[in-house]
């Protein structure tokens, strides 16, 4: 059995799905219904894309026999009644609508939603790859900086060693000046 939605429920559910306010959707829906009715009154049919065609057929506008009951002989009695003209609407769904209804094809909204999800997934993957590249670049930069630091330390150590050698040479010279041409240790050799 069909689920009967109250107008408010219908407006609320569809408005929520398309992301507008209930009042805006209600206004738009009333305009759509008015458009369909005007088209049916003017042209007797309206084609709604991806949904179907609504056709208005003229009925009535003629006299018709209506049964009244039986007379005393058992014969059915009828009287002539005028039936006012009216339009009767018929709905002919499109092939696309039938395929979507039977699950053979996906609705466009579903396809669009899936594309958006796919786009988000691709963007997340690209962002993850970019973060990995950034991390690699940072590691390489840290490695280069460490190498530079080690080179500076080695350079400072060399300078410190040279200064130590110079200090030793200065001590030797001071000893030479103090004791003459050299120390006793030098003369023993």
ROSE-4610 file (N, C-alpha, C; in Angstrom, 1 decimal, always signed):
// ROSE-4610
residu = [X/X/X/X/X/X/X/X/X/X/X/X/X/X/X/X/X/X/X/X/X/X/X/X/X/X/X/X/X/X/X/X/X/X/X/X/X/X/X/X/X/X/X/X/X/X/X/X/X/X/X/X/X/X/X/X/X/X/X/X/X/X/X/X/X/X/X/X/X/X/X/X/X/X/X/X/X/X/X/X/X/X/X/X/X/X/X/X/X/X/X/X/X/X/X/X/X/X/X/X/X/X/X/X/X/X/X/X/X/X/X/X/X/X/X/X/X/X/X/X/X/X/X/X/X/X/X/X/X/X/X/X/X/X/X/X/X/X/X/X/X/X/X/X/X/X/X/X/X/X/X/X/X/X/X/X/X/X/X/X/X/X/X/X/X/X/X/X/X/X/X/X/X/X/X/X/X/X/X/X/X/X/X/X/X/X/X/X/X/X/X/X/X/X/X/X/X/X/X/X/X/X/X/X/X/X/X/X/X/X/X/X/X/X/X/X/X/X/X/X/X/X/X/X/X/X/X/X/X/X/X/X/X/X/X/X/X/X/X/X/X/X/X/X/X/X/X/X/X/X/X/X/X/X/X/X/X/X/X/X/X/X/X/X/X/X/X/X/X/X/X/X/X/X/X/X/X/X/X/X/X/X/X/X/X/X/X/X/X/X/X/X/X/X/X/X/X/X/X/X/X/X/X/X/X/X/X/X/X/X/X/X/X/X/X/X/X/X/X/X/X/X/X/X/X/X/X/X/X/X/X/X/X/X/X/X/X/X/X/X/X/X/X/X/X/X/X/X/X/X/X/X/X/X/X/X/X/X/X/X/X/X/X/X/X/X/X/X/X/X/X/X/X/X/X/X/X/X/X/X/X/X/X/X/X/X/X/X/X/X/X/X/X/X/X/X/X/X/X/X/X/X/X/X/X/X/X/X/X/X/X/X/X/X/X/X/X/X/X/X/X/X/X/X/X/X/X/X/X/X/X/X/X/X/X/X/X/X/X/X/X/X/X/X/X/X/X/X/X/X/X/X/X/X/X/X/X/X/X/X/X/X/X/X/X/X/X/X/X/X/X/X/X/X/X/X/X/X/X/X/X/X/X/X/X/X/X/X/X/X/X/X/X/X/X/X/X/X/X/X/X/X/X/X/X/X/X/X/X/X/X/X/X/X/X/X/X/X/X/X/X/X/X/X/X/X/X/X/X/X/X/X/X/X/X/X/X/X/X/X/X/X/X/X/X/X/X/X/X/X/X/X/X/X/X/X/X/X/X/X/X/X/X/X/X/X/X]
num = [1/1/1/2/2/2/3/3/3/4/4/4/5/5/5/6/6/6/7/7/7/8/8/8/9/9/9/10/10/10/11/11/11/12/12/12/13/13/13/14/14/14/15/15/15/16/16/16/17/17/17/18/18/18/19/19/19/20/20/20/21/21/21/22/22/22/23/23/23/24/24/24/25/25/25/26/26/26/27/27/27/28/28/28/29/29/29/30/30/30/31/31/31/32/32/32/33/33/33/34/34/34/35/35/35/36/36/36/37/37/37/38/38/38/39/39/39/40/40/40/41/41/41/42/42/42/43/43/43/44/44/44/45/45/45/46/46/46/47/47/47/48/48/48/49/49/49/50/50/50/51/51/51/52/52/52/53/53/53/54/54/54/55/55/55/56/56/56/57/57/57/58/58/58/59/59/59/60/60/60/61/61/61/62/62/62/63/63/63/64/64/64/65/65/65/66/66/66/67/67/67/68/68/68/69/69/69/70/70/70/71/71/71/72/72/72/73/73/73/74/74/74/75/75/75/76/76/76/77/77/77/78/78/78/79/79/79/80/80/80/81/81/81/82/82/82/83/83/83/84/84/84/85/85/85/86/86/86/87/87/87/88/88/88/89/89/89/90/90/90/91/91/91/92/92/92/93/93/93/94/94/94/95/95/95/96/96/96/97/97/97/98/98/98/99/99/99/100/100/100/101/101/101/102/102/102/103/103/103/104/104/104/105/105/105/106/106/106/107/107/107/108/108/108/109/109/109/110/110/110/111/111/111/112/112/112/113/113/113/114/114/114/115/115/115/116/116/116/117/117/117/118/118/118/119/119/119/120/120/120/121/121/121/122/122/122/123/123/123/124/124/124/125/125/125/126/126/126/127/127/127/128/128/128/129/129/129/130/130/130/131/131/131/132/132/132/133/133/133/134/134/134/135/135/135/136/136/136/137/137/137/138/138/138/139/139/139/140/140/140/141/141/141/142/142/142/143/143/143/144/144/144/145/145/145/146/146/146/147/147/147/148/148/148/149/149/149/150/150/150/151/151/151/152/152/152/153/153/153/154/154/154/155/155/155/156/156/156/157/157/157/158/158/158/159/159/159/160/160/160/161/161/161/162/162/162/163/163/163/164/164/164/165/165/165/166/166/166/167/167/167/168/168/168/169/169/169/170/170/170/171/171/171/172/172/172/173/173/173/174/174/174/175/175/175/176/176/176/177/177/177/178/178/178/179/179/179/180/180/180/181/181/181/182/182/182/183/183/183/184/184/184/185/185/185/186/186/186/187/187/187/188/188/188/189/189/189]
x = [+0.8/+0.0/+0.9/+0.4/+1.2/+1.3/+2.4/+2.5/+2.0/+1.1/+0.5/+1.2/+1.8/+2.6/+1.7/+1.7/+1.0/+1.8/+1.2/+2.0/+3.2/+3.2/+4.3/+5.5/+5.1/+6.1/+6.8/+5.9/+6.5/+7.4/+7.0/+7.9/+9.1/+9.0/+10.2/+11.2/+10.7/+11.6/+12.3/+11.6/+12.3/+13.2/+12.7/+13.6/+14.9/+14.8/+16.0/+16.9/+16.4/+17.2/+17.9/+17.2/+17.9/+18.5/+18.4/+19.1/+18.6/+17.2/+16.6/+15.6/+15.1/+14.1/+12.8/+11.9/+10.6/+9.7/+9.8/+8.9/+9.3/+10.6/+11.1/+10.6/+10.8/+10.4/+8.9/+8.2/+6.7/+6.3/+6.9/+6.6/+6.9/+8.1/+8.5/+7.6/+7.2/+6.4/+5.0/+4.4/+3.1/+3.3/+4.4/+4.6/+4.7/+5.3/+5.5/+4.1/+3.3/+1.9/+1.1/+1.2/+0.4/+0.8/+2.1/+2.6/+2.0/+2.1/+1.6/+0.1/-0.7/-2.1/-2.4/-1.7/-1.8/-1.5/-0.4/+0.0/-1.1/-1.7/-2.7/-4.0/-4.3/-5.5/-5.3/-4.1/-3.9/-3.6/-2.7/-2.2/-2.6/-3.3/-3.8/-2.6/-1.4/-0.3/+0.9/+1.7/+2.9/+3.9/+5.1/+6.2/+7.2/+7.4/+8.3/+9.5/+10.7/+11.9/+12.2/+12.7/+13.1/+12.0/+10.8/+9.6/+8.6/+8.0/+7.0/+6.1/+5.1/+4.1/+2.8/+2.2/+0.8/-0.1/-1.1/-2.0/-3.4/-4.0/-5.4/-6.3/-7.3/-8.3/-9.6/-10.3/-11.6/-12.6/-13.4/-14.5/-15.7/-16.9/-18.2/-18.6/-19.4/-20.0/-21.0/-21.7/-22.7/-23.8/-24.8/-25.9/-25.7/-26.0/-25.8/-27.0/-27.3/-28.4/-27.9/-28.6/-28.3/-29.4/-29.1/-30.1/-30.9/-32.2/-33.0/-33.5/-33.8/-34.4/-35.2/-36.1/-36.9/-38.3/-39.0/-40.4/-41.2/-42.5/-43.3/-43.2/-42.8/-42.6/-41.2/-40.3/-39.0/-38.0/-38.4/-37.5/-36.7/-35.4/-34.6/-35.1/-35.2/-35.5/-34.3/-34.2/-33.0/-33.6/-32.8/-33.1/-31.9/-32.1/-31.0/-30.4/-29.1/-28.5/-27.3/-27.2/-26.1/-24.9/-23.7/-22.5/-21.6/-21.3/-20.5/-19.1/-18.6/-17.2/-16.2/-15.2/-14.1/-12.9/-11.7/-10.4/-10.0/-9.6/-9.1/-7.6/-6.8/-5.3/-4.8/-3.9/-3.2/-1.7/-1.0/+0.4/+1.1/+2.1/+2.9/+4.3/+4.9/+6.3/+7.3/+8.4/+9.5/+10.2/+10.9/+11.7/+12.8/+13.4/+14.4/+13.7/+12.5/+11.8/+11.5/+11.1/+10.8/+12.1/+13.2/+14.5/+14.9/+14.8/+15.2/+14.3/+13.0/+12.0/+12.3/+12.7/+13.0/+14.4/+15.2/+16.6/+17.6/+17.2/+18.1/+19.1/+18.7/+19.5/+19.5/+20.5/+20.6/+20.0/+19.4/+18.9/+20.0/+19.8/+20.8/+21.3/+20.4/+20.8/+21.8/+21.5/+22.4/+23.8/+23.7/+25.0/+25.8/+25.1/+25.8/+26.4/+25.6/+26.1/+27.3/+27.3/+28.4/+29.7/+29.4/+30.6/+31.2/+30.4/+30.9/+31.7/+31.2/+31.9/+33.2/+33.2/+34.4/+35.4/+34.9/+35.8/+36.4/+35.6/+36.2/+37.3/+37.0/+38.0/+39.3/+39.1/+40.3/+41.1/+40.3/+41.0/+41.7/+41.1/+41.8/+43.1/+43.0/+44.2/+45.3/+44.9/+45.9/+46.5/+45.7/+46.1/+47.1/+46.8/+47.7/+49.0/+48.9/+50.2/+51.0/+50.3/+51.0/+51.6/+50.9/+51.5/+52.7/+52.7/+53.8/+55.0/+54.7/+55.8/+56.4/+55.5/+56.0/+56.9/+56.4/+57.2/+58.6/+58.6/+59.9/+60.8/+60.2/+61.0/+61.5/+60.7/+61.1/+62.3/+62.1/+63.2/+64.5/+64.4/+65.6/+66.2/+65.4/+65.9/+66.6/+66.0/+66.6/+67.9/+67.9/+69.2/+70.3/+69.9/+70.9/+71.4/+70.5/+70.9/+71.8/+71.5/+72.3/+73.7/+73.8/+75.1/+75.9/+75.2/+75.8/+76.3/+75.5/+75.9/+77.1/+77.1/+78.3/+79.5/+79.4/+80.5/+81.0/+80.2/+80.6/+81.3/+80.8/+81.4/+82.8/+82.9/+84.2/+85.2/+84.7/+85.5/+86.0/+85.1/+85.5/+86.5/+86.3/+87.3/+88.6/+88.7/+89.9/+90.6/+89.8/+90.3/+90.9/+90.1/+90.5/+91.8/+92.0/+93.2/+94.4/+94.1/+95.2/+95.6/+94.7/+95.0/+95.8/+95.5/+96.2/+97.7/+97.8/+99.1/+99.9/+99.3/+99.9/+100.3/+99.4/+99.8/+101.0/+101.1/+102.2/+103.5/+103.4/+104.5/+105.0/+104.0/+104.4/+105.1/+104.6/+105.3/+106.7/+106.9/+108.3/+109.2/+108.6/+109.4/+109.8/+108.8/+109.1/+110.2/+110.2/+111.2/+112.6/+112.6/+113.8/+114.4/+113.5/+114.0/+114.5/+113.8/+114.2/+115.5/+115.7/+116.8/+117.9/+117.7/+118.7/+118.1/+118.9/+118.5/+117.5/+117.2/+116.2/+116.2/+115.4/+115.3/+116.3/+116.4/+117.3/+116.8/+115.6/+114.9/+115.4/+115.4/+115.8/+117.3/+118.2/+119.6/+119.9/+119.1/+119.3/+119.1/+118.4/+118.1/+119.2]
y = [-1.2/+0.0/+1.2/+2.2/+3.5/+4.2/+4.9/+5.7/+7.1/+7.5/+8.9/+9.9/+10.8/+11.9/+13.1/+13.7/+15.0/+16.0/+17.1/+18.1/+18.6/+18.8/+19.3/+18.3/+17.0/+15.9/+15.9/+16.0/+15.9/+17.1/+18.3/+19.5/+19.4/+18.9/+18.8/+17.8/+16.6/+15.5/+15.9/+16.5/+16.8/+18.0/+19.0/+20.2/+19.8/+18.9/+18.5/+17.8/+17.0/+16.2/+17.1/+18.2/+19.1/+20.3/+20.5/+21.5/+22.9/+23.0/+24.3/+24.3/+25.5/+25.6/+25.0/+24.6/+24.0/+24.9/+26.2/+27.2/+27.4/+27.5/+27.7/+26.5/+25.3/+24.2/+24.1/+24.5/+24.5/+25.5/+26.6/+27.6/+27.1/+26.5/+25.9/+24.8/+23.9/+22.8/+23.3/+24.3/+24.8/+25.4/+26.1/+26.6/+25.5/+24.4/+23.2/+22.6/+22.4/+21.9/+22.8/+24.1/+25.1/+25.0/+24.9/+24.7/+23.5/+22.4/+21.1/+21.2/+21.8/+22.0/+22.9/+24.0/+24.9/+24.2/+23.4/+22.7/+21.7/+21.0/+20.0/+20.7/+21.8/+22.5/+23.1/+23.5/+24.1/+23.1/+22.1/+21.2/+19.7/+19.5/+18.1/+17.1/+17.6/+16.7/+17.6/+17.0/+17.7/+16.6/+16.8/+15.9/+16.4/+15.6/+15.9/+15.1/+15.7/+15.0/+14.0/+12.8/+11.7/+11.2/+11.6/+11.2/+10.5/+11.3/+10.7/+11.8/+11.3/+12.2/+12.1/+13.2/+13.2/+13.7/+12.9/+13.2/+13.4/+14.5/+14.8/+14.3/+13.4/+13.0/+13.6/+14.1/+14.8/+13.7/+13.8/+12.9/+13.7/+13.0/+13.6/+14.5/+15.5/+16.4/+15.7/+14.8/+14.0/+13.5/+13.0/+12.4/+10.9/+10.3/+8.9/+8.3/+7.0/+6.3/+5.9/+6.2/+5.8/+4.9/+3.7/+2.8/+3.4/+3.3/+3.8/+2.7/+1.6/+0.5/-0.3/-1.2/-2.1/-1.6/-1.8/-1.5/-2.7/-2.6/-3.8/-5.0/-4.9/-6.1/-6.8/-6.1/-6.6/-6.1/-5.1/-4.6/-3.4/-3.3/-2.2/-0.9/+0.1/+1.4/+2.3/+3.2/+4.1/+5.5/+6.4/+7.8/+8.5/+9.5/+10.2/+11.2/+11.2/+12.1/+12.7/+14.1/+14.8/+14.8/+14.3/+14.3/+15.4/+16.3/+17.5/+17.1/+17.9/+17.6/+17.8/+16.9/+16.9/+16.3/+16.6/+16.0/+14.9/+13.8/+12.7/+12.6/+12.5/+12.5/+11.0/+10.8/+9.5/+9.8/+8.8/+9.0/+7.9/+8.3/+7.3/+7.6/+6.7/+6.9/+6.7/+7.4/+7.3/+5.9/+5.5/+4.3/+4.5/+5.7/+5.9/+5.7/+6.3/+6.2/+4.7/+3.9/+2.5/+1.8/+2.1/+1.4/+1.7/+3.0/+3.4/+2.7/+2.7/+2.1/+0.6/-0.1/-1.5/-1.9/-0.8/-1.1/-1.4/-1.2/-1.5/-0.3/+0.9/+2.1/+2.9/+3.7/+4.5/+5.9/+6.4/+7.8/+8.8/+9.9/+10.9/+11.5/+11.7/+12.2/+11.3/+10.0/+8.9/+8.9/+9.0/+9.1/+10.3/+11.4/+12.7/+12.6/+12.0/+11.8/+10.9/+9.8/+8.9/+9.5/+10.4/+11.1/+12.0/+12.7/+13.6/+12.8/+11.6/+10.8/+10.4/+10.0/+9.5/+10.7/+11.9/+13.0/+13.3/+13.1/+13.3/+12.3/+11.0/+10.0/+10.3/+10.7/+11.0/+12.2/+13.2/+14.4/+13.9/+13.0/+12.6/+11.8/+11.0/+10.2/+11.2/+12.2/+13.2/+13.9/+14.3/+15.0/+14.1/+12.8/+11.8/+11.7/+11.6/+11.6/+12.9/+14.0/+15.3/+15.3/+14.8/+14.8/+13.9/+12.8/+11.9/+12.5/+13.2/+14.0/+15.1/+15.8/+16.8/+16.2/+15.0/+14.3/+13.9/+13.4/+13.0/+14.2/+15.3/+16.5/+17.0/+16.9/+17.4/+16.5/+15.1/+14.2/+14.5/+14.8/+15.1/+16.4/+17.4/+18.7/+18.5/+17.7/+17.4/+16.7/+15.7/+15.0/+15.9/+16.8/+17.8/+18.7/+19.2/+20.0/+19.3/+18.0/+17.2/+17.1/+16.8/+16.7/+18.0/+19.1/+20.4/+20.6/+20.3/+20.4/+19.6/+18.3/+17.5/+18.0/+18.6/+19.2/+20.4/+21.2/+22.3/+21.9/+20.8/+20.3/+19.8/+19.0/+18.5/+19.6/+20.7/+21.8/+22.5/+22.7/+23.3/+22.4/+21.1/+20.2/+20.3/+20.4/+20.6/+21.9/+23.0/+24.2/+24.2/+23.5/+23.3/+22.5/+21.5/+20.7/+21.5/+22.3/+23.2/+24.2/+24.7/+25.6/+24.9/+23.7/+22.9/+22.7/+22.3/+22.1/+23.4/+24.5/+25.8/+26.2/+25.8/+26.0/+25.2/+24.0/+23.1/+23.7/+24.2/+24.8/+26.0/+26.8/+28.0/+27.6/+26.6/+26.1/+25.7/+25.0/+24.5/+25.7/+26.7/+27.9/+28.6/+28.7/+29.3/+28.6/+27.2/+26.4/+26.7/+26.8/+27.1/+28.5/+29.4/+30.7/+30.7/+29.9/+29.8/+29.1/+28.0/+27.1/+27.3/+28.1/+28.3/+27.7/+26.7/+26.2/+25.1/+24.7/+23.6/+23.1/+22.2/+21.6/+20.5/+20.0/+18.8/+17.6/+17.5/+16.4/+16.4/+17.6/+17.7/+17.3/+17.7/+17.4/+15.9/+15.2/+13.8/+13.0/+13.5/+12.8/+12.8]
z = [+0.0/+0.0/+0.0/-0.7/-0.8/+0.5/+0.7/+1.9/+1.6/+2.4/+2.1/+2.9/+2.2/+2.9/+3.0/+4.1/+4.3/+3.5/+3.0/+2.3/+3.0/+4.3/+5.0/+4.9/+5.1/+5.1/+3.7/+2.7/+1.3/+1.1/+1.4/+1.2/+2.0/+3.3/+4.1/+3.6/+3.2/+2.8/+1.5/+0.5/-0.7/-0.5/+0.2/+0.5/+1.1/+2.1/+2.8/+1.8/+0.9/+0.0/-1.0/-1.5/-2.4/-1.8/-0.5/+0.2/+0.2/+0.2/+0.3/+1.4/+1.7/+2.8/+2.4/+3.3/+3.0/+2.3/+2.7/+2.0/+0.6/+0.3/-1.0/-1.9/-1.4/-2.2/-2.4/-1.4/-1.5/-2.6/-2.6/-3.7/-5.0/-5.2/-6.5/-6.9/-6.0/-6.3/-6.8/-6.1/-6.5/-7.9/-8.3/-9.6/-10.6/-10.3/-11.2/-11.4/-10.4/-10.6/-11.4/-11.2/-12.0/-13.4/-13.7/-15.1/-15.7/-15.0/-15.6/-15.9/-15.0/-15.2/-16.4/-16.5/-17.7/-19.0/-19.0/-20.2/-20.6/-19.6/-19.9/-20.4/-19.9/-20.3/-21.8/-22.1/-23.4/-24.5/-24.2/-25.2/-25.0/-23.9/-23.6/-23.2/-23.2/-22.8/-22.3/-21.4/-21.0/-20.8/-21.3/-21.2/-20.1/-19.0/-17.9/-18.1/-18.4/-18.7/-17.5/-18.0/-17.1/-16.2/-16.5/-15.6/-16.5/-17.4/-18.2/-18.8/-19.5/-20.2/-19.5/-19.2/-18.7/-19.8/-20.1/-21.2/-20.6/-21.1/-20.6/-21.7/-21.4/-22.4/-22.0/-23.1/-22.9/-22.7/-21.6/-21.3/-21.1/-21.2/-20.9/-22.1/-21.7/-22.7/-23.6/-23.1/-23.9/-23.0/-23.6/-22.9/-22.8/-21.7/-21.5/-20.8/-21.1/-20.4/-19.0/-18.0/-16.6/-16.1/-15.5/-15.0/-13.8/-13.8/-12.7/-11.8/-12.4/-11.7/-12.6/-12.1/-13.0/-12.9/-14.0/-14.0/-13.5/-13.5/-13.0/-13.8/-15.1/-15.9/-15.7/-15.0/-14.8/-15.8/-16.6/-17.6/-16.9/-17.2/-16.7/-17.3/-16.4/-16.8/-16.8/-17.8/-17.9/-18.1/-17.8/-18.1/-18.7/-19.5/-20.2/-19.2/-19.0/-18.1/-18.9/-18.7/-19.4/-18.5/-19.0/-18.2/-18.7/-17.7/-18.0/-18.6/-19.4/-20.0/-18.9/-18.9/-17.9/-18.6/-18.0/-18.5/-17.5/-18.1/-17.3/-17.7/-16.6/-16.8/-16.8/-17.8/-17.8/-17.8/-17.2/-17.0/-17.8/-18.7/-19.5/-19.1/-18.3/-17.9/-19.0/-18.9/-20.0/-19.7/-20.7/-20.6/-19.5/-19.4/-18.4/-17.0/-16.8/-15.5/-15.2/-16.2/-16.0/-15.6/-16.3/-16.0/-14.5/-14.1/-12.8/-11.8/-12.1/-11.2/-11.0/-12.0/-12.0/-11.6/-11.2/-10.8/-11.9/-13.1/-14.2/-14.4/-14.0/-14.2/-12.9/-12.7/-11.5/-11.8/-10.8/-11.0/-11.1/-11.8/-12.0/-10.7/-9.7/-8.4/-7.7/-7.8/-7.2/-7.9/-9.3/-10.0/-9.6/-9.5/-9.1/-7.7/-6.8/-5.4/-5.4/-6.2/-6.3/-6.9/-7.9/-8.5/-7.5/-6.7/-5.6/-4.6/-4.2/-3.2/-3.9/-5.1/-5.8/-5.9/-6.2/-6.2/-4.9/-3.8/-2.4/-2.1/-2.5/-2.3/-3.1/-4.3/-5.2/-4.5/-4.1/-3.5/-2.2/-1.4/-0.2/-0.5/-1.6/-2.0/-2.5/-3.3/-3.7/-2.6/-1.6/-0.4/+0.4/+0.5/+1.2/+0.4/-0.9/-1.7/-1.5/-1.5/-1.3/+0.1/+1.1/+2.4/+2.5/+1.8/+1.8/+1.1/+0.0/-0.7/+0.2/+1.0/+1.9/+3.0/+3.5/+4.5/+4.0/+2.8/+2.2/+2.0/+1.5/+1.3/+2.7/+3.7/+5.0/+5.5/+5.3/+5.8/+5.0/+3.7/+2.9/+3.4/+3.7/+4.2/+5.6/+6.4/+7.7/+7.6/+6.6/+6.4/+5.9/+4.9/+4.4/+5.5/+6.4/+7.5/+8.4/+8.7/+9.6/+9.0/+7.7/+7.0/+7.1/+6.8/+7.0/+8.4/+9.4/+10.8/+11.1/+10.6/+10.8/+10.1/+9.0/+8.3/+9.1/+9.6/+10.4/+11.7/+12.3/+13.5/+13.2/+12.1/+11.7/+11.4/+10.7/+10.4/+11.7/+12.6/+13.9/+14.7/+14.6/+15.2/+14.6/+13.2/+12.5/+13.0/+13.0/+13.4/+14.9/+15.7/+17.1/+17.2/+16.3/+16.3/+15.8/+14.8/+14.3/+15.4/+16.1/+17.1/+18.2/+18.5/+19.5/+19.0/+17.7/+17.2/+17.3/+16.9/+17.0/+18.4/+19.3/+20.7/+21.1/+20.7/+21.0/+20.4/+19.2/+18.5/+19.3/+19.7/+20.5/+21.8/+22.4/+23.6/+23.3/+22.2/+21.8/+21.6/+20.9/+20.7/+22.0/+22.9/+24.2/+24.9/+24.8/+25.4/+24.8/+23.5/+22.8/+23.3/+23.4/+23.8/+25.2/+26.1/+27.5/+27.6/+27.0/+27.2/+26.1/+25.2/+24.1/+22.9/+22.3/+21.0/+21.1/+22.2/+22.4/+23.8/+24.1/+25.4/+25.5/+26.7/+26.9/+26.1/+26.0/+25.4/+23.9/+23.3/+21.9/+21.7/+22.6/+22.5/+22.7/+23.4/+23.6/+22.3/+21.4/+20.2/+19.2]
